[in-house]
Amino acid sequence: METCQCSNFAPKDALRLIGNLPSASVKNFDSILKNKFVPTKIHDLKIKYPKRCKPTRKRKMNDLERSKMDQFKVNLLHDLYEYFYMVFKKDWMVLPKHLYKSNQEVENTSSAEGTLSRPIKKAKNSVDKEKQNEGSTSSQVPSNLKGSNKGLTQSHRPATKKALAEEKRRSAAILREEKNQIKKDSERARREQISAIMQEVKDNHSSQIHADNQNDAIF
């Protein structure tokens, strides 16, 4: 029996084999495996590697840009509601057949009803709050500033740092609550699934024992 040539019995030959593999071709492959190949030059494989892209430096948003972004989100939600009610009447009822093609899609969505209702409720509350702010601001504008472009409404004033921090904390709290609720729902569904599997196995086992007993009674 020939001596094993793996890395455990011949570590030097294994390292030489790995070093010669970049020079492998159809003509010299057998000599490389027998450790008889002598390379004529060193092959640098680094030139074959893809070049690393330079990372893009992230720029932090200042308070003015952040307030404009928040205002843009509020205006976008407001325009979305206005467009929806322009196309459909407010008393128009959305049926599952208008949104889904099969009953399976309806069942999958209805199983996550609690998860889907929270972001919709949050968006609606944000739009309602913005409407209230616009109404209270218009009533507080002096008569000499009404109709003038110099008067700033509440919707065009940048939010303060305190208000932005409070909104950030509130969003983080809502996000944590949603994650916890999703985790609880997932764990409950998993427990119910395990319980159903165990009950099914138990019923099958009981049926099998009952059938065996009947067979023994017959014989």
Rosetta constraint file for C-alpha pairs under 8 A:
AtomPair CA 4 CA 9 HARMONIC 6.37 0.50
AtomPair CA 4 CA 10 HARMONIC 7.80 0.50
AtomPair CA 5 CA 9 HARMONIC 6.01 0.50
AtomPair CA 5 CA 10 HARMONIC 5.49 0.50
AtomPair CA 5 CA 13 HARMONIC 7.66 0.50
AtomPair CA 5 CA 14 HARMONIC 7.67 0.50
AtomPair CA 6 CA 10 HARMONIC 5.89 0.50
AtomPair CA 6 CA 11 HARMONIC 7.32 0.50
AtomPair CA 6 CA 14 HARMONIC 6.73 0.50
AtomPair CA 7 CA 11 HARMONIC 4.41 0.50
AtomPair CA 7 CA 12 HARMONIC 7.71 0.50
AtomPair CA 7 CA 13 HARMONIC 7.52 0.50
AtomPair CA 7 CA 14 HARMONIC 5.21 0.50
AtomPair CA 7 CA 15 HARMONIC 7.91 0.50
AtomPair CA 10 CA 14 HARMONIC 6.23 0.50
AtomPair CA 11 CA 15 HARMONIC 6.27 0.50
AtomPair CA 12 CA 16 HARMONIC 6.23 0.50
AtomPair CA 13 CA 17 HARMONIC 6.07 0.50
AtomPair CA 13 CA 35 HARMONIC 6.83 0.50
AtomPair CA 14 CA 18 HARMONIC 6.29 0.50
AtomPair CA 15 CA 19 HARMONIC 6.21 0.50
AtomPair CA 16 CA 20 HARMONIC 6.21 0.50
AtomPair CA 16 CA 35 HARMONIC 7.29 0.50
AtomPair CA 17 CA 21 HARMONIC 6.26 0.50
AtomPair CA 17 CA 32 HARMONIC 6.52 0.50
AtomPair CA 17 CA 33 HARMONIC 6.83 0.50
AtomPair CA 17 CA 35 HARMONIC 6.57 0.50
AtomPair CA 18 CA 22 HARMONIC 7.97 0.50
AtomPair CA 20 CA 24 HARMONIC 6.72 0.50
AtomPair CA 20 CA 32 HARMONIC 6.65 0.50
AtomPair CA 20 CA 37 HARMONIC 7.67 0.50
AtomPair CA 20 CA 39 HARMONIC 6.98 0.50
AtomPair CA 21 CA 32 HARMONIC 7.43 0.50
AtomPair CA 22 CA 43 HARMONIC 6.57 0.50
AtomPair CA 22 CA 45 HARMONIC 7.79 0.50
AtomPair CA 23 CA 39 HARMONIC 7.24 0.50
AtomPair CA 23 CA 43 HARMONIC 7.04 0.50
AtomPair CA 24 CA 28 HARMONIC 6.17 0.50
AtomPair CA 24 CA 29 HARMONIC 5.49 0.50
AtomPair CA 24 CA 32 HARMONIC 7.23 0.50
AtomPair CA 25 CA 29 HARMONIC 5.62 0.50
AtomPair CA 28 CA 32 HARMONIC 6.19 0.50
AtomPair CA 28 CA 37 HARMONIC 7.15 0.50
AtomPair CA 29 CA 33 HARMONIC 6.39 0.50
AtomPair CA 30 CA 34 HARMONIC 6.35 0.50
AtomPair CA 31 CA 35 HARMONIC 6.09 0.50
AtomPair CA 31 CA 36 HARMONIC 5.07 0.50
AtomPair CA 31 CA 37 HARMONIC 5.21 0.50
AtomPair CA 32 CA 36 HARMONIC 5.98 0.50
AtomPair CA 32 CA 37 HARMONIC 5.00 0.50
AtomPair CA 45 CA 49 HARMONIC 7.01 0.50
AtomPair CA 61 CA 65 HARMONIC 5.94 0.50
AtomPair CA 61 CA 66 HARMONIC 6.11 0.50
AtomPair CA 62 CA 66 HARMONIC 6.15 0.50
AtomPair CA 63 CA 67 HARMONIC 6.05 0.50
AtomPair CA 63 CA 159 HARMONIC 7.99 0.50
AtomPair CA 63 CA 161 HARMONIC 7.16 0.50
AtomPair CA 64 CA 68 HARMONIC 6.26 0.50
AtomPair CA 64 CA 158 HARMONIC 6.44 0.50
AtomPair CA 65 CA 69 HARMONIC 6.16 0.50
AtomPair CA 66 CA 70 HARMONIC 6.19 0.50
AtomPair CA 67 CA 71 HARMONIC 6.09 0.50
AtomPair CA 67 CA 158 HARMONIC 5.44 0.50
AtomPair CA 67 CA 159 HARMONIC 5.58 0.50
AtomPair CA 67 CA 164 HARMONIC 7.84 0.50
AtomPair CA 68 CA 72 HARMONIC 6.04 0.50
AtomPair CA 68 CA 158 HARMONIC 7.13 0.50
AtomPair CA 69 CA 73 HARMONIC 6.30 0.50
AtomPair CA 70 CA 74 HARMONIC 6.35 0.50
AtomPair CA 71 CA 75 HARMONIC 6.14 0.50
AtomPair CA 71 CA 155 HARMONIC 7.28 0.50
AtomPair CA 71 CA 156 HARMONIC 7.95 0.50
AtomPair CA 72 CA 76 HARMONIC 5.99 0.50
AtomPair CA 73 CA 77 HARMONIC 6.26 0.50
AtomPair CA 74 CA 78 HARMONIC 6.16 0.50
AtomPair CA 74 CA 126 HARMONIC 7.06 0.50
AtomPair CA 74 CA 127 HARMONIC 6.53 0.50
AtomPair CA 74 CA 130 HARMONIC 7.41 0.50
AtomPair CA 75 CA 79 HARMONIC 6.02 0.50
AtomPair CA 76 CA 80 HARMONIC 6.08 0.50
AtomPair CA 77 CA 81 HARMONIC 6.31 0.50
AtomPair CA 77 CA 123 HARMONIC 7.09 0.50
AtomPair CA 77 CA 127 HARMONIC 6.67 0.50
AtomPair CA 78 CA 82 HARMONIC 6.26 0.50
AtomPair CA 78 CA 127 HARMONIC 5.82 0.50
AtomPair CA 79 CA 83 HARMONIC 5.99 0.50
AtomPair CA 80 CA 84 HARMONIC 6.13 0.50
AtomPair CA 81 CA 85 HARMONIC 6.21 0.50
AtomPair CA 82 CA 86 HARMONIC 6.05 0.50
AtomPair CA 83 CA 87 HARMONIC 6.27 0.50
AtomPair CA 84 CA 88 HARMONIC 5.90 0.50
AtomPair CA 85 CA 89 HARMONIC 5.51 0.50
AtomPair CA 85 CA 90 HARMONIC 5.87 0.50
AtomPair CA 88 CA 92 HARMONIC 6.36 0.50
AtomPair CA 94 CA 98 HARMONIC 6.71 0.50
AtomPair CA 95 CA 99 HARMONIC 7.30 0.50
AtomPair CA 96 CA 100 HARMONIC 5.89 0.50
AtomPair CA 96 CA 106 HARMONIC 6.72 0.50
AtomPair CA 97 CA 101 HARMONIC 6.59 0.50
AtomPair CA 100 CA 105 HARMONIC 6.24 0.50
AtomPair CA 100 CA 106 HARMONIC 6.58 0.50
AtomPair CA 101 CA 105 HARMONIC 7.27 0.50
AtomPair CA 102 CA 106 HARMONIC 6.90 0.50
AtomPair CA 103 CA 107 HARMONIC 6.24 0.50
AtomPair CA 104 CA 108 HARMONIC 6.19 0.50
AtomPair CA 105 CA 109 HARMONIC 6.21 0.50
AtomPair CA 106 CA 110 HARMONIC 6.05 0.50
AtomPair CA 107 CA 111 HARMONIC 6.20 0.50
AtomPair CA 108 CA 112 HARMONIC 7.04 0.50
AtomPair CA 109 CA 113 HARMONIC 6.48 0.50
AtomPair CA 112 CA 116 HARMONIC 6.24 0.50
AtomPair CA 113 CA 117 HARMONIC 6.13 0.50
AtomPair CA 114 CA 118 HARMONIC 6.71 0.50
AtomPair CA 115 CA 119 HARMONIC 7.79 0.50
AtomPair CA 115 CA 178 HARMONIC 7.43 0.50
AtomPair CA 115 CA 182 HARMONIC 7.26 0.50
AtomPair CA 116 CA 120 HARMONIC 6.88 0.50
AtomPair CA 117 CA 121 HARMONIC 6.00 0.50
AtomPair CA 118 CA 122 HARMONIC 6.14 0.50
AtomPair CA 119 CA 123 HARMONIC 6.13 0.50
AtomPair CA 120 CA 124 HARMONIC 6.19 0.50
AtomPair CA 121 CA 125 HARMONIC 6.14 0.50
AtomPair CA 122 CA 126 HARMONIC 6.24 0.50
AtomPair CA 123 CA 127 HARMONIC 6.35 0.50
AtomPair CA 124 CA 128 HARMONIC 6.17 0.50
AtomPair CA 125 CA 129 HARMONIC 6.02 0.50
AtomPair CA 126 CA 130 HARMONIC 6.23 0.50
AtomPair CA 127 CA 131 HARMONIC 6.30 0.50
AtomPair CA 128 CA 132 HARMONIC 6.34 0.50
AtomPair CA 129 CA 133 HARMONIC 6.26 0.50
AtomPair CA 130 CA 134 HARMONIC 6.20 0.50
AtomPair CA 130 CA 155 HARMONIC 7.79 0.50
AtomPair CA 131 CA 135 HARMONIC 6.21 0.50
AtomPair CA 132 CA 136 HARMONIC 6.17 0.50
AtomPair CA 133 CA 137 HARMONIC 6.01 0.50
AtomPair CA 133 CA 154 HARMONIC 6.75 0.50
AtomPair CA 133 CA 155 HARMONIC 7.68 0.50
AtomPair CA 134 CA 138 HARMONIC 6.19 0.50
AtomPair CA 134 CA 153 HARMONIC 7.39 0.50
AtomPair CA 134 CA 154 HARMONIC 6.38 0.50
AtomPair CA 134 CA 155 HARMONIC 6.65 0.50
AtomPair CA 135 CA 139 HARMONIC 6.46 0.50
AtomPair CA 136 CA 140 HARMONIC 6.45 0.50
AtomPair CA 137 CA 141 HARMONIC 6.47 0.50
AtomPair CA 137 CA 153 HARMONIC 6.22 0.50
AtomPair CA 137 CA 154 HARMONIC 5.93 0.50
AtomPair CA 138 CA 153 HARMONIC 7.16 0.50
AtomPair CA 141 CA 145 HARMONIC 6.58 0.50
AtomPair CA 141 CA 146 HARMONIC 6.61 0.50
AtomPair CA 141 CA 151 HARMONIC 7.73 0.50
AtomPair CA 142 CA 146 HARMONIC 6.53 0.50
AtomPair CA 145 CA 150 HARMONIC 7.28 0.50
AtomPair CA 145 CA 151 HARMONIC 5.74 0.50
AtomPair CA 146 CA 151 HARMONIC 7.31 0.50
AtomPair CA 152 CA 156 HARMONIC 6.32 0.50
AtomPair CA 152 CA 157 HARMONIC 6.77 0.50
AtomPair CA 153 CA 157 HARMONIC 6.62 0.50
AtomPair CA 159 CA 163 HARMONIC 6.24 0.50
AtomPair CA 159 CA 164 HARMONIC 6.50 0.50
AtomPair CA 160 CA 164 HARMONIC 6.23 0.50
AtomPair CA 161 CA 165 HARMONIC 6.04 0.50
AtomPair CA 162 CA 166 HARMONIC 6.10 0.50
AtomPair CA 163 CA 167 HARMONIC 6.09 0.50
AtomPair CA 164 CA 168 HARMONIC 6.07 0.50
AtomPair CA 165 CA 169 HARMONIC 6.18 0.50
AtomPair CA 166 CA 170 HARMONIC 6.10 0.50
AtomPair CA 167 CA 171 HARMONIC 6.06 0.50
AtomPair CA 168 CA 172 HARMONIC 6.13 0.50
AtomPair CA 169 CA 173 HARMONIC 6.13 0.50
AtomPair CA 170 CA 174 HARMONIC 6.22 0.50
AtomPair CA 171 CA 175 HARMONIC 6.07 0.50
AtomPair CA 172 CA 176 HARMONIC 6.12 0.50
AtomPair CA 173 CA 177 HARMONIC 6.16 0.50
AtomPair CA 174 CA 178 HARMONIC 6.15 0.50
AtomPair CA 175 CA 179 HARMONIC 6.19 0.50
AtomPair CA 176 CA 180 HARMONIC 6.11 0.50
AtomPair CA 177 CA 181 HARMONIC 6.08 0.50
AtomPair CA 178 CA 182 HARMONIC 6.11 0.50
AtomPair CA 179 CA 183 HARMONIC 6.11 0.50
AtomPair CA 180 CA 184 HARMONIC 6.11 0.50
AtomPair CA 181 CA 185 HARMONIC 6.11 0.50
AtomPair CA 182 CA 186 HARMONIC 6.09 0.50
AtomPair CA 183 CA 187 HARMONIC 6.14 0.50
AtomPair CA 184 CA 188 HARMONIC 6.06 0.50
AtomPair CA 185 CA 189 HARMONIC 6.09 0.50
AtomPair CA 186 CA 190 HARMONIC 6.12 0.50
AtomPair CA 187 CA 191 HARMONIC 6.17 0.50
AtomPair CA 188 CA 192 HARMONIC 6.18 0.50
AtomPair CA 189 CA 193 HARMONIC 6.10 0.50
AtomPair CA 190 CA 194 HARMONIC 6.18 0.50
AtomPair CA 191 CA 195 HARMONIC 6.03 0.50
AtomPair CA 192 CA 196 HARMONIC 6.09 0.50
AtomPair CA 193 CA 197 HARMONIC 6.20 0.50
AtomPair CA 194 CA 198 HARMONIC 6.13 0.50
AtomPair CA 195 CA 199 HARMONIC 6.08 0.50
AtomPair CA 196 CA 200 HARMONIC 6.09 0.50
AtomPair CA 197 CA 201 HARMONIC 6.20 0.50
AtomPair CA 198 CA 202 HARMONIC 6.05 0.50
AtomPair CA 199 CA 203 HARMONIC 6.10 0.50
AtomPair CA 200 CA 204 HARMONIC 6.15 0.50
AtomPair CA 201 CA 205 HARMONIC 6.03 0.50
AtomPair CA 202 CA 206 HARMONIC 6.13 0.50
AtomPair CA 203 CA 207 HARMONIC 6.11 0.50
AtomPair CA 204 CA 208 HARMONIC 6.11 0.50
AtomPair CA 205 CA 209 HARMONIC 6.23 0.50
AtomPair CA 206 CA 210 HARMONIC 6.13 0.50
AtomPair CA 207 CA 211 HARMONIC 6.14 0.50
AtomPair CA 208 CA 212 HARMONIC 6.15 0.50
AtomPair CA 209 CA 213 HARMONIC 6.16 0.50
AtomPair CA 210 CA 214 HARMONIC 6.32 0.50
AtomPair CA 211 CA 215 HARMONIC 6.26 0.50
AtomPair CA 212 CA 216 HARMONIC 6.20 0.50
AtomPair CA 213 CA 217 HARMONIC 6.19 0.50
AtomPair CA 214 CA 218 HARMONIC 6.30 0.50
AtomPair CA 215 CA 219 HARMONIC 6.38 0.50
